[in-house]
Amino acid sequence: MQAYHFGGGKARWVPYLLLLPGMLLYVLIALGPSIGTTFFSFTNATGIRGAPVDWVGLDNYNEFLLMGQASRDNLAALGRTLIFCFFVTTIQFALGLLIAVLVNKRVKGTNFFRTLYFMPVILGAVIQGLIWSLFLYPLGGPMAKILEFFGTSSEFFGGQPSEAFAWVIAVQIWANMGTTMIIFLAGLQTIPKEMYEAAEMDGASGWQTFKNVTWPLLTPSVNTNLLLNIIGSLQAWQLFLVLLGYRNGTQVLGYLIYAVGFGQTSGSVTSSFRQGYAAAASIVLFLLVLLLGSIAQFFLNRRERRILG
């Protein structure tokens, strides 16, 4: 029987004492607020100091999902969240992979382009949104000048909800594609050179090498990126706040939670402080993320076992 590494007596408690600060921090920052959110989702909490908090049971969930026009708007926001997730995940994944393959080439200038493509990630949502707001400003912005040169124009973020929504998708991809690229780049650099040399000796074309060598051996990076992209796009809301504000026909579920919980006012649209209701909506979003993430994880793990054993 193998001896206990930390000795006997009081020494047996050493690993638990070492883990205690981290566990306390986890409870304080992650687990505690999650439990609190679940509790408040069954109340009429407003977040206003001194206001009474009463237990309302499932009323918030019932109102959010089943009652009248508000529930239809909420379900429409949920549908837009899924659309946003689909386009951001697929396009960001494909672009990140393509650029990672290109900048993985050992040619002059690749370090510069790696930095250039990753730079938007470090700017933060507010800076990213302000940059694009100025770039796409319809009255004299750079993009407006380009379109004017070709005899056309666009209102960009101020146009139709579908057009504004599409532009937020584009900005989201630009803002986070660098992370996808870096993860793929790390995966590419773990593939042994001998695999490519063997494929070249067998007369494999570039596409055949990618299909039969690069793609299968990138499986861990593929799994990581798909999960991060799915979860990140489902939870996205900051760029909607900075770029569009509270506009009908453009809200996603994450932004709806923020607007309802913190009483955002935009033009003629006013939402009261309803943090209990917002907590219920955030639980719905959590269950959506959990469901889609679990489904994706199941299929990705099955694919990984089939390819890598």
Backbone hydrogen bonds, N-H to C=O, Kabsch-Sander energy under -0.5 kcal/mol:
donor,donor_aa,acceptor,acceptor_aa,energy
7,G,4,Y,-1.6
11,A,8,G,-1.5
12,R,9,G,-1.4
13,W,10,K,-1.8
14,V,11,A,-1.5
17,L,13,W,-2.3
18,L,14,V,-2.2
19,L,15,P,-1.8
20,L,16,Y,-1.4
23,M,19,L,-2.4
24,L,20,L,-2.7
25,L,21,P,-2.3
26,Y,22,G,-2.2
27,V,23,M,-2.5
28,L,24,L,-2.5
29,I,25,L,-2.6
30,A,26,Y,-2.6
31,L,26,Y,-1.9
32,G,27,V,-3.0
34,S,30,A,-1.7
35,I,31,L,-2.4
36,G,32,G,-2.6
37,T,33,P,-2.6
38,T,34,S,-2.0
39,F,35,I,-2.3
40,F,36,G,-2.8
41,S,37,T,-1.5
42,F,39,F,-1.7
43,T,40,F,-1.9
44,N,54,D,-1.7
51,A,48,I,-1.9
54,D,52,P,-0.5
56,V,42,F,-2.9
57,G,42,F,-1.3
59,D,56,V,-1.5
62,N,58,L,-2.7
63,E,59,D,-2.7
64,F,60,N,-2.5
65,L,61,Y,-2.2
66,L,62,N,-2.6
67,M,62,N,-0.8
67,M,63,E,-0.7
68,G,66,L,-0.8
71,S,67,M,-1.5
72,R,68,G,-1.5
73,D,69,Q,-2.5
74,N,70,A,-2.4
75,L,71,S,-2.6
76,A,72,R,-2.0
77,A,73,D,-2.2
78,L,74,N,-2.2
79,G,75,L,-2.3
80,R,76,A,-2.4
81,T,77,A,-2.0
82,L,78,L,-1.8
83,I,79,G,-2.2
84,F,80,R,-3.0
85,C,81,T,-2.5
86,F,82,L,-2.5
87,F,83,I,-2.3
88,V,84,F,-2.4
89,T,85,C,-2.4
90,T,86,F,-2.3
91,I,87,F,-2.2
92,Q,88,V,-2.3
93,F,89,T,-2.0
94,A,90,T,-2.2
95,L,91,I,-2.9
96,G,92,Q,-2.5
97,L,93,F,-2.1
98,L,94,A,-2.5
99,I,95,L,-2.8
100,A,96,G,-2.1
101,V,97,L,-2.3
102,L,98,L,-2.0
103,V,99,I,-3.0
104,N,100,A,-1.0
105,K,102,L,-1.2
107,V,105,K,-2.0
110,T,107,V,-1.4
113,F,109,G,-1.7
114,R,110,T,-2.4
115,T,111,N,-2.0
116,L,112,F,-2.4
117,Y,113,F,-2.6
118,F,114,R,-1.6
119,M,115,T,-1.7
121,V,118,F,-1.5
122,I,118,F,-0.6
122,I,119,M,-1.2
123,L,120,P,-1.1
124,G,120,P,-0.6
128,Q,124,G,-2.6
129,G,125,A,-2.6
130,L,126,V,-2.5
131,I,127,I,-2.6
132,W,128,Q,-2.0
133,S,129,G,-2.3
134,L,130,L,-2.2
135,F,131,I,-2.4
136,L,132,W,-2.5
137,Y,134,L,-0.9
140,G,138,P,-0.8
141,G,137,Y,-1.9
143,M,135,F,-2.2
145,K,141,G,-2.2
146,I,142,P,-1.9
147,L,143,M,-2.4
148,E,144,A,-2.4
149,F,145,K,-1.8
150,F,146,I,-1.0
151,G,148,E,-1.4
152,T,147,L,-2.7
158,G,155,E,-2.5
159,G,156,F,-1.5
164,A,160,Q,-2.7
165,F,161,P,-2.6
166,A,162,S,-1.9
167,W,163,E,-1.8
168,V,164,A,-1.8
169,I,165,F,-1.8
170,A,166,A,-1.9
171,V,167,W,-2.4
172,Q,168,V,-2.7
173,I,169,I,-2.2
174,W,170,A,-2.3
175,A,171,V,-2.6
176,N,172,Q,-1.5
177,M,173,I,-1.9
179,T,176,N,-0.9
180,T,176,N,-1.2
181,M,177,M,-2.5
182,I,178,G,-2.4
183,I,179,T,-2.1
184,F,180,T,-2.2
185,L,181,M,-2.8
186,A,182,I,-2.4
187,G,183,I,-1.9
188,L,184,F,-2.7
189,Q,185,L,-1.8
190,T,187,G,-1.2
191,I,188,L,-1.1
195,M,192,P,-1.1
196,Y,192,P,-0.8
197,E,193,K,-2.3
198,A,194,E,-2.4
199,A,195,M,-1.9
200,E,196,Y,-2.4
201,M,197,E,-2.2
202,D,198,A,-1.6
203,G,200,E,-1.4
204,A,199,A,-2.5
209,T,205,S,-2.4
210,F,206,G,-2.2
211,K,207,W,-2.9
212,N,208,Q,-2.5
213,V,209,T,-2.0
214,T,209,T,-1.7
215,W,210,F,-3.3
217,L,213,V,-1.7
218,L,214,T,-1.1
218,L,215,W,-0.6
219,T,216,P,-1.4
222,V,218,L,-2.7
223,N,219,T,-2.6
224,T,220,P,-2.2
225,N,221,S,-2.6
226,L,222,V,-2.5
227,L,223,N,-2.1
228,L,224,T,-2.5
229,N,225,N,-2.8
230,I,226,L,-2.5
231,I,227,L,-2.6
232,G,228,L,-2.7
233,S,229,N,-2.2
234,L,230,I,-1.8
235,Q,231,I,-1.6
236,A,232,G,-0.5
241,L,237,W,-1.9
242,V,238,Q,-2.3
243,L,239,L,-2.8
244,L,240,F,-1.9
245,G,240,F,-2.0
247,R,245,G,-1.5
250,T,247,R,-1.7
251,Q,247,R,-0.8
253,L,77,A,-0.7
256,L,252,V,-2.3
257,I,253,L,-2.1
258,Y,254,G,-1.6
259,A,255,Y,-2.8
260,V,256,L,-2.4
261,G,257,I,-2.4
262,F,258,Y,-2.1
263,G,260,V,-0.6
263,G,272,S,-0.6
264,Q,259,A,-1.9
266,S,269,V,-2.9
269,V,266,S,-2.4
270,T,268,S,-0.6
271,S,264,Q,-1.4
274,R,260,V,-2.1
274,R,272,S,-1.1
276,G,45,A,-2.7
278,A,274,R,-2.5
279,A,275,Q,-2.1
280,A,276,G,-1.9
281,A,277,Y,-2.1
282,S,278,A,-2.3
283,I,279,A,-1.8
284,V,280,A,-1.9
285,L,281,A,-2.2
286,F,282,S,-2.5
287,L,283,I,-2.6
288,L,284,V,-2.1
289,V,285,L,-2.7
290,L,286,F,-2.9
291,L,287,L,-2.6
292,L,288,L,-2.6
293,G,289,V,-2.7
294,S,290,L,-2.3
295,I,291,L,-2.3
296,A,292,L,-2.6
297,Q,293,G,-2.6
298,F,294,S,-2.3
299,F,295,I,-2.1
300,L,296,A,-2.6
301,N,297,Q,-2.5
302,R,298,F,-2.0
303,R,299,F,-2.2
304,E,300,L,-2.5
305,R,301,N,-2.4
306,R,302,R,-1.7
307,I,303,R,-2.2
308,L,304,E,-3.0
309,G,304,E,-0.6
309,G,305,R,-1.0
